[in-house]
Amino acid sequence: MTKWRLALAVDLLAASELPLDAIAAGAAYANPCSLSAAFKRIHGLSPSSYRVATATWLAAQGPARGRPRPCRR
């Protein structure tokens, strides 16, 4: 159950700019502190640090990486 809830949190952190309390609610955590503790225990960094690292990594990949390319005919 924890892995599933953290997977939801990872998706929300990477794909949105929602505040942590909204992400905690969306991932079925009672409060942001519970999410932060579980996230740090499993991933080794805070949800905020994960969001920054993900954004930095995506920016370094450039526009063609990590996104589907349009079909060419």
N, C-alpha and C positions, 0 to 999 in steps of 0.2 A: 504494500500500500504506500509506503514512504517513497519508494522509487517512482511509482506512478505519479504521486503528487509533486515530487521534485522534477520529474520530466515535464509536467504541465508548467511549473514555475520557470524552467529553463526556456521553454518555448515562448512564454509570455515576456520574459526578460529580453530575449533576442529579437522578438518581432514587434515589440511595442515600447512605448515610453510611459506606460502606466506606473503610478506610484506603487511602492512596495506593499502598502496596505491593500490595494486593489488586487495585486498579484497574489498575496497571501490568501485573500478571500476566494479568488478564482482557482487556487490550487487546494482549497479545502483546509486551510490552516486557520486556527482560531484567531491568531494575531500575527503581525509582522515579526515579532521576536521569535516565535516558534519556527517560522519559516527560516529566518536567518540562522538560528542555531542548527537546524537540520541541514540546511544548505551548506554551511561551513563545515559541518562534520563529514559530509559526503564528498563535497567538491574541493574543500581546502581553502576556499575564499568566500567572502561575503557575496550576497546577490548583487550589490552595487558594483563591487570590483569585477564580478563576472560580466555584468552588462558593459562596463567600460572596456574590458579586455575583448569582448566579442565585437563591439563597435570598432575598436582599433584594428582588429584582425580583418574585419570585413572591408574597412577603408583601405587597408594595405593590399587587398586582393584586386582592387580595381573594379571597373564596371562590368567586365566580362566574366569574372569569377564569382561563383556562388549564386549566379542568377541564370535562369534558362535563356538560351539564345533564341532569337526569332527564327522561324522556319524560312528557309530559302528555297525557292522553286526554280 
